[in-house]
Amino acid sequence: MSDIRPIITAYCLSWHVTSSSAFTELLVKPLAPYADIRFSAWTGKNDIPPATGDLTIFCQMPPTEAWLAECVTPIVWIPMVDALYYPPNMAHHPMVRVVAFSNVIVHVAGELGLPVLQLRYYCDPAQFPVASFDGERVMLYWNRTGFFHRGFLLKLCHELGVNRLLFRSALDPNIQQSKFYALPDKIGAMVIETHPTLTSYDDYLALLHRANIFIAPRGVEGVGVALLEAMASGCCVIGYDNTTMNEYILHNQNGFLVYIYRRNRIFIRLYALYERFFTQVYAPYIQRRTGREVHPPKLTMLQDWRQLRKLDIAKLGAQARQSSLDGYTQWIDSIPHYAEFVLKGILP
């Protein structure tokens, strides 16, 4: 690779410039030896600020129709499955290449007929103290999207024998306020520490370093840096059976996937029949007799709690850290290929 460092403009949401380190980890740090990458905040909808440099990268949001129509220089698109959309005229576009951090994005790039490089990001476990399982069970959960409602979270804590819950209550921007809930300082023998806001990334890491059980906070992740930090720390990580959690977590081997029933089509069909009977027959009957409204149990509550009770959290945590150690080695080995793909045709 030449000593010449091309200048790259990378468009991303202001959230990724001011708060989230995701694209710093996925783009800037690995490619820093090869290029000077400059972030430019953009909403994804309004006019794009003028690009300067040798290459344009779009982080998460795709370029606009107008940009694609006038495009004469290479574009690298790094889409994330949690906010996936693309302009109709992107298919087979000669200037667009895709970097994929999940299997779903590889499939999307294939359908669009675009060149794609698949990568698997991992955190460096050496940067994180190893979680301890010698004392109390400490769970960390951030209710950023309201994905685990209050009842499910508390039942999960009960079944796992959690002694202390570290609870971040703040929702992400643009999440319905109805998803917010508060918790008391104590429920039974479990102590609950509520942290409504954290002032820095170091504050967050201080919480993570106290935990040995980590709950992936969203139903779908573009990559899931927080999830990977917890795995690198050797926490027992519990995530939803969806992208990208189920690309990193091997169920009951290096973590645990909840709502695993969604893979069972017969179960889903039986539940649909049950829900129809409940809402069309049973619920109206109860309301006529008692005046009380009743609702069917949510599918997300139908969990194999017996299996959760039996979890060897220390073993899963150790295997999560080992997966991170192996994965981080592969990630470092892939960076030269990453640079070649992104900078193709830029360097002399």
PyMOL commands that set and color helices and strands:
alter all, ss='L'
color gray80, all
select helices_A, chain A and resi 14-18+22-31+65-70+81-83+88-90+103-112+125-127+150-160+177-179+201-208+225-232+245-248+260-263+265-290+299-301+305-309+313-342
alter helices_A, ss='H'
color red, helices_A
select strands_A, chain A and resi 7-12+36-41+55-59+75-78+96-100+116-118+138-142+164-168+186-187+190-194+213-215+236-240+256-258
alter strands_A, ss='S'
color yellow, strands_A
deselect
rebuild
show_as cartoon
